[in-house]
Amino acid sequence: MKDIKNFLVPVDFSEESTTGLKAANQLATKFKGQVHVVHFLPYHPVVTPIYSGSASTAMSSALQEQQMEDEKTTVLKKLRQEMDKHLSEDLKGQLYIVNDSLASGINELLRDVEVDLVVSGTSGESHLLQHFMGNNTEKLIRESGIPVLAISQYADIHFDDVMIATDLSTELPDRLYDICRMLENHGATIHFVNVNTTELLNEADILPKMTALVKLLKIRNYRIHVVPNKAEIAGIMQVVEDIKPGLILMKTYEKSSFWTFFQSSLSEKVIKETDIPVLVEKV
């Protein structure tokens, strides 16, 4: 089973960036990995008059290129300062400046760079990746297949108890379950949560199926929570309050999917409702 070794942190020099860097530093220390940093720099050149004639056009183009290089030099210096301040020396990986917007630049970067987990800071309604599940990051998750860890408040991250919301689908979310097995190997208890939103089933119906599913996944150190609640978010947050996990794992699915648990709206609500780190990945 592949460990998590390469962490990518988007940095825009905000407090959310600092939160992401601190969390990635702790995770890379635990898993003996490296932290890579990326800054997206959409280029908006200073508007300069362009007169007819190739010489004037060439001068304007040269000026714009110089402006871009000057800006990249400034950003590079600031990024190195951030890495020096928040990352341990032996954990520092590559530094990337992408001359593009996040929406169009992130997936091109991920095609060229080996990344196991994107770590991004978030603060209530304001997210470093622009509305975590509603816009650019949703595209990132769906298109790249890289899990994204949203950190809303930095604290010592612990994996004593890890929570994953699931239903009884026979389609297994392999990557998240791989992460569950990896965390179990590092001493975590995996809590499987099923929110029963229907009156047609009860715990006696669901528990044997959940137990069979967990055994199929070859996870040994686990607990199963079946919560009757007509609202998925309320049921999930009830278990969060009870066990206070160090990490919540969730899926994002197409809205037509049977796995209504993992529609982006629910993932977004969980991220907004709790300070606990939430790791999201698409099916």
Secondary structure, 3 states (H helix, E strand, C coil): CCCCCEEEEECCCCHHHHHHHHHHHHHHHHHCCEEEEEEECCCCCCCCCCCCCHHHHHHHHHHHHHHHHHHHHHHHHHHHHHHHHHCCHHHEEEEEEECCCHHHHHHHHHHHCCCCEEEEEEECCEECCCCCCCCHHHHHHHHHCCCEEEECCCCCCCCCEEEEECCCCCCCCHHHHHHHHHHHHCCCEEEEEEEECCCCCCHHHHHHHHHHHHHHCCCCCEEEEEEECCCHHHHHHHHHHHHCCCEEEEEEECCCCCCHHHEHHHHHHHHHHCCCCEEEEEC
